[in-house]
Amino acid sequence: MPRRPKSPPSPARSTKAPSHHGDGVVRIIGGQWRSRKLHFHSAEGLRPSSDRIRETLFNWLAPTIAGARCLDLFAGSGALGLEALSRGAASCDFVESDSATANQIRRHLDTLLCREGQVHTMTADHYLSRNNIPWDIVFLDPPFGKELLPPAIGGLSPLLRADSLIYIETAKGESVTVPGHWREEKHKTAGQVEYRLYIVGE
């Protein structure tokens, strides 16, 4: 009896999820949008603060975040400002120079039905030169290795009032120079990242 020819082998099926190279997810840690996941497309220098760092930071800010006016000066994914709004901040200005990245933050705000966030598509220097808002909390988390922090601190310093809080995130070992009347309240390291919280004195 003649043998039937063997069927060609079926192509192997991958058990891995489809790759979305260049995409990322930010998870809101606490507050009204707790556990919400927001997708973003990566861009050069875009490096959202990790869940671990944000959880520690907002534990530090817990006594002051409700009703605070916030500034996320190098907004990127918007992770810090969105977390602040989720936890009861009165408002947040997101400053982002890349238009596509800024539009992603606008979409996040629309998704969350949030009207307390304003996105400004411009450089940090340009924004600071045009505004004099009495922010209560400022987030400074610029792309590493681009020397963006010193001019931002210089431009921001005369605009702050006593008791304002400033959060600064840098690469591990990177020196940070702040005005003499800024007092360091907290300082921690997580992996290759250092992060600090300052309060403005009189």
BELUR-V211949 format. One record per residue. RES is the residue in one small letter. SS is DSSP state (hx for helix, st for strand, lp for the rest). BURIAL is b if it has 16 or more other ideal C-beta (glycine too) atoms within 10 Angstrom, else e. Layout:
res | ss | burial
RES | SS | BURIAL
RES | SS | BURIAL
This chain:
res | ss | burial
m | lp | e
p | lp | e
r | lp | e
r | lp | e
p | lp | e
k | lp | e
s | lp | e
p | lp | e
p | lp | e
s | lp | e
p | lp | e
a | lp | e
r | lp | e
s | lp | e
t | lp | e
k | lp | e
a | lp | e
p | lp | e
s | lp | e
h | lp | e
h | lp | e
g | lp | e
d | st | e
g | st | e
v | st | e
v | st | b
r | st | e
i | lp | b
i | lp | b
g | lp | b
g | lp | b
q | lp | e
w | lp | b
r | lp | e
s | lp | e
r | lp | b
k | st | e
l | st | b
h | st | e
f | st | b
h | st | e
s | lp | b
a | lp | e
e | lp | e
g | lp | b
l | lp | b
r | lp | b
p | lp | b
s | lp | b
s | lp | e
d | hx | e
r | hx | e
i | hx | b
r | hx | b
e | hx | e
t | hx | b
l | hx | b
f | hx | b
n | hx | e
w | hx | b
l | lp | b
a | lp | e
p | lp | e
t | lp | e
i | lp | b
a | lp | e
g | lp | e
a | lp | b
r | st | b
c | st | b
l | st | b
d | st | b
l | lp | b
f | lp | b
a | lp | b
g | lp | b
s | lp | b
g | lp | b
a | hx | b
l | hx | b
g | hx | b
l | hx | b
e | hx | b
a | hx | b
l | hx | b
s | hx | b
r | lp | b
g | lp | e
a | lp | b
a | lp | e
s | st | b
c | st | b
d | st | b
f | st | b
v | st | b
e | lp | b
s | lp | b
d | lp | e
s | hx | e
a | hx | e
t | hx | b
a | hx | b
n | hx | e
q | hx | b
i | hx | b
r | hx | b
r | hx | e
h | hx | b
l | hx | b
d | hx | e
t | hx | e
l | lp | b
l | lp | e
c | lp | e
r | lp | e
e | lp | b
g | st | b
q | st | e
v | st | b
h | st | b
t | lp | b
m | lp | e
t | lp | b
a | hx | b
d | hx | b
h | hx | e
y | hx | b
l | hx | b
s | hx | e
r | hx | e
n | lp | e
n | lp | e
i | lp | e
p | lp | e
w | lp | b
d | lp | b
i | st | b
v | st | b
f | st | b
l | st | b
d | lp | b
p | lp | b
p | lp | e
f | lp | b
g | lp | e
k | lp | e
e | lp | e
l | lp | b
l | hx | b
p | hx | e
p | hx | e
a | hx | b
i | hx | b
g | hx | e
g | hx | b
l | hx | b
s | hx | e
p | lp | e
l | lp | b
l | lp | b
r | lp | e
a | lp | e
d | lp | e
s | lp | b
l | st | b
i | st | b
y | st | b
i | st | b
e | st | b
t | st | b
a | st | e
k | lp | e
g | lp | e
e | lp | e
s | lp | e
v | lp | b
t | lp | e
v | lp | b
p | lp | e
g | lp | e
h | lp | e
w | st | b
r | st | e
e | st | e
e | st | e
k | st | b
h | st | e
k | st | e
t | st | e
a | st | e
g | lp | e
q | lp | e
v | st | b
e | st | b
y | st | b
r | st | b
l | st | b
y | st | b
i | st | b
v | st | b
g | lp | e
e | lp | e
